[in-house]
Amino acid sequence: MRKIPDRLVYLGHVIEFKFVGRGRFKEESNYIVYLDGNLLCMMKVFRGRGYYKPWIELYSFTELWSELKNNVNLFKKFLHLFSCILEKDESLYIEYFHDASLTKELEQGRDVEATFIGRLLYEVGFRGFKDWYIPEGMWEGGQKIEAWK
């Protein structure tokens, strides 16, 4: 996994990653992600340990998800950033239960790669996809899409 940038400017928008502390494990870090100075989501970064590969999880999205989703170029650039940070066999998890249309598509059995976000993830370099909910004793969060390089 490559370094998480502090800031990215694209199409007149600013995406910022603010480190807010360590996670449950020494390899885990927590960030707040801002879009144009407003809270977009939370981000957990696991840098890997032994045979556990690094991953990034984006969760607790705010209403700015819709703004990001409606600006395809910005959304694609946002996802491309994670494609550049993650290396082969490393994963990006995106919590999605806040998006009713995406949730409905996946609940109806649509493959992740056939959804709007799946297509964008594929375009920026992700090649494997999975839709899942991982029960981890109250630490799991919501349903997630996993995309790996």
Secondary structure, DSSP 8 states (H G I E B T S, - for coil): -----SEEEETTEEEEEEEEEE-SSTTEEEEEEEETTEEEEEEEEE--BTTB--EEEEE---THHHHHHH-HHHHHHHHHHHHHHS-TT-EEEEE-TT-HHHHHHHHTT--GGGSHHHHHHHHTT--EEEEE----SS---S-EEEEE-
